[in-house]
Amino acid sequence: MGRRGSGKPFVVPGDISDPAGWPVLVGEFCEWMGAHGYSPRTIENRQKQLAALIVWLGERGVTRPVEVTRPMLERYQRWLFHYRKRDGDPLSFRSQA
């Protein structure tokens, strides 16, 4: 059995050539976290969580960070609250945060 998290490399969706796009901003945030002593595992988890948000926003036509509003984030938070895992259990409140 392989190590947990040793699957395929993870890519943040979006236009990598856009300096104000998702991949660049998430990359800068991850670099900041690394410079401030966050563990590699925490950085990887945050990157995946942000990517999930980006995919959710993209499904609703929001493709650039400047388009995100507070009501959108509140809807995403409600979506996470109602989301169910494969086994039917809800996400923990910690995961939702």
VOPAGU-2260 file (C-alpha; in pm, 1 decimal, decimal comma):
REM VOPAGU-2260
SITE   aa  ch    i         X         Y         Z
SITE  MET   A    0       0,0       0,0       0,0
SITE  GLY   A    1     140,4     341,0    -103,5
SITE  ARG   A    2     186,2     639,8     118,1
SITE  ARG   A    3    -113,3     857,0     172,0
SITE  GLY   A    4    -111,6    1148,5     -70,2
SITE  SER   A    5     145,8     993,0    -301,6
SITE  GLY   A    6     -87,2     997,0    -603,3
SITE  LYS   A    7     -72,2    1213,9    -911,7
SITE  PRO   A    8      63,1    1569,5    -887,5
SITE  PHE   A    9    -199,8    1826,4    -801,5
SITE  VAL   A   10    -276,5    2123,4   -1027,6
SITE  VAL   A   11    -487,2    2427,6    -940,3
SITE  PRO   A   12    -734,3    2493,6   -1224,1
SITE  GLY   A   13    -708,6    2816,9   -1417,7
SITE  ASP   A   14    -495,6    3018,2   -1655,9
SITE  ILE   A   15    -131,0    2998,9   -1546,9
SITE  SER   A   16     -40,4    3294,1   -1770,3
SITE  ASP   A   17    -277,9    3530,3   -1584,7
SITE  PRO   A   18     -76,5    3705,5   -1310,5
SITE  ALA   A   19    -399,7    3768,3   -1115,1
SITE  GLY   A   20    -542,6    3420,9   -1184,5
SITE  TRP   A   21    -608,7    3129,5    -952,9
SITE  PRO   A   22    -290,3    2925,4   -1011,2
SITE  VAL   A   23     -60,1    3223,2    -952,6
SITE  LEU   A   24    -241,9    3350,2    -643,8
SITE  VAL   A   25    -273,2    3005,4    -486,5
SITE  GLY   A   26      95,1    2942,7    -562,1
SITE  GLU   A   27     192,8    3268,7    -394,3
SITE  PHE   A   28     -23,9    3184,3     -93,3
SITE  CYS   A   29     138,8    2842,0     -63,7
SITE  GLU   A   30     484,5    3000,9     -85,1
SITE  TRP   A   31     384,9    3245,9     188,7
SITE  MET   A   32     263,9    2959,4     407,0
SITE  GLY   A   33     594,8    2776,2     354,1
SITE  ALA   A   34     792,6    3087,8     444,9
SITE  HIS   A   35     588,8    3121,3     763,9
SITE  GLY   A   36     659,3    2770,5     885,4
SITE  TYR   A   37     346,6    2581,6     781,8
SITE  SER   A   38     406,6    2211,3     727,5
SITE  PRO   A   39     418,5    2072,3     372,2
SITE  ARG   A   40     111,5    1861,7     453,5
SITE  THR   A   41     -86,4    2168,0     564,7
SITE  ILE   A   42      16,4    2356,7     251,5
SITE  GLU   A   43     -88,2    2063,9      31,6
SITE  ASN   A   44    -424,2    2036,9     209,1
SITE  ARG   A   45    -493,0    2410,0     175,0
SITE  GLN   A   46    -403,9    2394,7    -193,0
SITE  LYS   A   47    -650,0    2109,8    -247,8
SITE  GLN   A   48    -921,4    2287,5     -49,2
SITE  LEU   A   49    -873,6    2605,5    -248,9
SITE  ALA   A   50    -882,2    2406,4    -572,5
SITE  ALA   A   51   -1214,7    2252,7    -467,5
SITE  LEU   A   52   -1351,6    2604,1    -412,3
SITE  ILE   A   53   -1214,2    2714,5    -750,2
SITE  VAL   A   54   -1381,8    2420,9    -926,2
SITE  TRP   A   55   -1711,4    2497,7    -747,5
SITE  LEU   A   56   -1688,3    2863,7    -850,3
SITE  GLY   A   57   -1600,5    2766,2   -1208,0
SITE  GLU   A   58   -1912,3    2550,1   -1230,2
SITE  ARG   A   59   -2105,3    2869,3   -1151,1
SITE  GLY   A   60   -1928,8    3079,1   -1413,0
SITE  VAL   A   61   -1678,5    3249,4   -1181,9
SITE  THR   A   62   -1335,0    3212,1   -1338,1
SITE  ARG   A   63   -1131,9    3498,6   -1190,4
SITE  PRO   A   64   -1054,3    3583,9    -828,2
SITE  VAL   A   65   -1177,5    3943,2    -868,1
SITE  GLU   A   66   -1527,6    3809,4    -945,0
SITE  VAL   A   67   -1567,5    3639,6    -605,9
SITE  THR   A   68   -1809,3    3803,0    -362,7
SITE  ARG   A   69   -1891,7    3741,4       0,9
SITE  PRO   A   70   -2236,4    3593,9     -86,1
SITE  MET   A   71   -2063,4    3341,6    -314,7
SITE  LEU   A   72   -1838,0    3231,0     -29,5
SITE  GLU   A   73   -2140,2    3203,3     200,1
SITE  ARG   A   74   -2315,4    2984,0     -58,9
SITE  TYR   A   75   -2005,4    2766,0     -80,1
SITE  GLN   A   76   -2003,8    2733,6     297,0
SITE  ARG   A   77   -2369,4    2621,6     288,3
SITE  TRP   A   78   -2286,7    2378,5       7,2
SITE  LEU   A   79   -2010,0    2227,6     221,8
SITE  PHE   A   80   -2252,4    2197,9     514,6
SITE  HIS   A   81   -2497,1    1996,4     301,7
SITE  TYR   A   82   -2231,7    1797,2     112,7
SITE  ARG   A   83   -2218,8    1422,6     188,4
SITE  LYS   A   84   -1921,1    1191,5     148,6
SITE  ARG   A   85   -1947,5     860,7     -37,6
SITE  ASP   A   86   -2050,7     686,2     283,6
SITE  GLY   A   87   -2331,3     937,9     339,2
SITE  ASP   A   88   -2165,6    1114,0     631,5
SITE  PRO   A   89   -2136,6    1493,4     633,7
SITE  LEU   A   90   -1802,5    1669,0     637,8
SITE  SER   A   91   -1676,4    1748,9     985,1
SITE  PHE   A   92   -1705,8    2110,1    1093,2
SITE  ARG   A   93   -1327,2    2125,6    1088,2
SITE  SER   A   94   -1323,6    2016,6     723,3
SITE  GLN   A   95   -1591,2    2271,3     640,5
SITE  ALA   A   96   -1383,8    2549,1     792,8
